[in-house]
Amino acid sequence: MNPRNLQSSVLLSQNQLQNLPEQSIATSLQAKGELALLNKYFDKGLNYFNKALSLEPTNSTLYFSQGLSLFQFAQEKQQEKPLLLANKRLKTAAQLNPNHVDIWQAWSSVLCALGCTYKNVKYFLEAHEKITQAIDLCPIQKIDTLTDLTAELGSIFLHIASYSQEPNDLYHAIQAFEKAADLNKILSTDIWKDFGLACYRFANFVNEGRFYFKANQCFKNALSLEPESASLWHLLAQTFCRLYTQTHDEDHFIKADEYFASAGQRSPKSLDIWLNWSLFLCETGKNLSDVKKLRLCIEKCHEALNVDPGHFLIQAICAEALSLLGMHLERLDLIHEAHGKISQTIEQKEDDPAIWYCYGACLQCLGAYFKDIDFYYQAIEKFQIGLSIDRTCHRNWHAIAKIYTAIGDLEQDADILYSSFKFYKKALYLKKSHFYLFDYAVALAKLGEMKHEKCYLEKSIDLFEKALIIQKNAIFLYPEWLFHYARALDTLGDFFEEESYYLRSIEIFSQILMIDPNLYDVHHHLALALSHLGELTSSREYLYRAIHHYRLAAKQENENDTVLLDFALTLINLSQHLYDSAEIEQLYRDAEQKLFTASRLGNTQAYYHLACLYSLSNHIGLSIRFLEKAVKTDSLPSIEEILQDDWLDNVRTTQDFHEFLSHLESSRNLEEY
C-alpha cells in the first residue's frame, strides 16, 4: 500500500479534522499512527504520534497507547529505536497517571526487552521496580492480572540471576512463580518454562534434588500445553541428567536418555541436543567405566557430525570417548585413532578450553595404557593450556590433579603426590563433585601410606566418609570407593594399633566381595587386614582366615610377587603362634617356596624375609647369606630395625652376624664419608 494513500477511505480528511475538537483530532491522529505502524511505516506512524501529542501533551492515554504500539512494532521488526521510544512514552504515561496498573506492567515489559536487546542488567533492575509498583497497585480481586504480574516478577528475577549469579535471585524467582501458581493453576507455556528454569538453575547452586523434581514438573506442565516443543523435551532431559549425576539412579539415566531421544526426534538438526546428549553419555561412561555408554556417546557424536561435520567440540568429545573406550578395552588402535582426530581438531580450533581438555584426556589414556609418565606430562601441558584460556574450567583442574596422583604413585614420589592436592582443592572449589572428593581422598591415602604419616590418612578417611554420605548407594555403584576407604582404614590401624580400624576394614572388604569379587585385588587386601588384626590380637583364627584369602588371591594372580611376599609373611606369623612342630615346619616350607618365587619375580625384599625365616629355623648360614644378598640389592632395612626384629633373634647371637653387622656399619660410614 502507498503510504500517501494510507487509510484515505477510513480516516477523516484534513478538512473534516479542522472542524473537530482537539481531543477528537488527537484521537484520530493516534489511530492513523497505529495503522501506519501496523503497515510497517515507522516514520509515518511516528509523525502522526508526535502530532497527536502536540495537541494533547498531558494525555496519559495517548502516551500509553503509543508506547504499546511502538513496543509491538519493535518486537516484530527487531529494532532498537522504537523500543527506546516506547520506553520514553511509557515513562511519561506513568508520570502523568501513576496509579494505572497497565502502564507500569507495560513499562516493565519494555525494560525487559531492552535488557535482552542490550544485554544490560540495569534494565532488568528497573523492570523489577516497575512490576513491583504494578503489583502494589493491583486490586486483590483481579486474580488474573495479579497472576500475570507475579509471574512477570519471577521472569525478571530469572533474568537478574543470569547476571548476578546469585542463588538468592533465583530463589526470589521461584517464590514469585509459586505465588502465581497458587493464584491461578492455569499458567502459560512460557511461565511454566521460566518457572522450571529457575528451579533447575537454583538446584545447580544448592545441589538439592527436590528442586530438580520441581523443575521436572514445571517442564512437564509446559509440555502438556506444547507437546511438540523440542526445547522443552531438551530441558527435561537435562534436568534428569543432573538428577542422575546426583543420585546415580538408573531410572533417571533411562529417562534422560528417553527425553533426549524425544527432543532429537522433534528437532533432528539441533546441535545443542546432540552435544548435551553426547556429553552426558561421555561423562557417565567415564565415571562408571561403562563401555556401553561410551559407545552410545560416539554414536550420538556421529549423529551430530551428520548435521555439522565441522563442529569442533563434538569432534573433540568423540575423540575423548574413543580414547576412553580404547583404554577400557585395552585397544591401542582406538586410542591412537582418537589422538589423531583430536590433533586435527586442535589445529583448527585453539581457543576452546573444552577441546584442550579432550586433547589432554586422550594423552592421559595413552599414559594409563603404557604407564608412561611422558604421556602424562604431555596431558598436563594440554590441560594447562585450557586453563590459560579459562581458569574456571574445573575439569582441567581435576584432570591435572589426577595425573599428578598417577605419576606420584608410579614413581613412588611423595612430593609429586603432594603437588596434586592444590589442584584437587581448586577443582572442588569450582565444582562440588563427589567424584573429585573421592579422588582427593585416594591421593591423601596414598601419600599417608607412602610417608607413614597418619595426618594424611585421617584426612582421607574424613573425605571418604563425606563422599560416601553424599553417594549413599556407592557400595553397588562404586565398590572401588569402598575398596580404597577400607585400605585407608587398614593402614590407619597400623598407626593406632586399634582393633576397630581393622574390623571396619575387614567388614567393608567382605561387603565388596559380595558385590564384585573380581574388583582389583580385594582378596589380597582383605587377607592383609586379617593378618594385621591377627598379629595385633595374636588370634590364630584371623591368621587362618587371612591364609584362605591369600590362596584365593594367589590363584587369581599367580605371578603377583607382592601377594606371594605378604602370603609368606602371614604363614611365618602363624607359625609363631603354634606348638605343633610338624605344622610349623610345613608353614616354613610353604613360606620359603613363596619367598623364592617372589624373588624370582623381581621382589628383592624377599631376600631379607628369607634371612628372617632361616633365622627362625636355625639355618644360620643361609640367614647370613640372604642378609648379604639383601645388602647387594639395597633392600635391607635400617640397622635399628634389624637389631629390633624378633625373627632375627637366633642369628643375632652368632659371631657371623656380628661380623656382618660390623662390615655393614663400616661400609655405610664409608658411603656417608
Buried (B, 14 or more C-beta within 10 A) or exposed (E): EEEEEBBEEEBBEEEEEEEEEEEEBBBBBBBBBBBBBEBEBBEBBBBBBEBBBEBBEEBBBBBBBBBBBBBBBBBEBEBEEBBBBBBBBBBBBBEBBEEBBBBBBBBBBBBBBBBEBEEEBEBBBBBBBBBBBBBEBBEEEEEEBBBBBBBBBBBBBBBBBBBBEEBEBBBBBBBBBBBBBEBBEEBBBEBBBBBBBBBBBBBBBEBBBEBBBBBBBBBEBBBEBBEEBBBBBBBBBBBBBBBBBBBBBEEBBEBBBBBBBBBBEBBEEBBBBBBBBBBBBBBBBBBBEBEEBBBBBBBBBEBBBEBBEEBBBBBBBBBBBBBBBBBBEEBBEBBBBBBEBBEEBBEEBEEBBBBBBBBBBBBBBBBBBEEEBEBBBBBBBBBEBBBEBBEEBBBBBBBBBBBBBBBBBBEEBBEBBBBBBEBBBBBBEBBBBBBBBBBBBBBBBBBBBBBEEBEBBBBBBEBBEBBBEBBEEBBEBBBBBBBBBBBBBBBBBBBEEEBEBBBBBBEBBBBBBEEBEEBBBBBBBBBBBBBBBBBBEEBEEBBEBBBBBBEBBBEBBEEBBBBBBBBBBBBBBBBBEBEEEEEBEBBBEBBBEBBBBBBEBEBBBBBBBBBBBBBBBEBBEBBBBBBBBBBEBEBBEEEEEBEEBEBBEBBBEBEBBEEBBEEBEEEEEEEEE
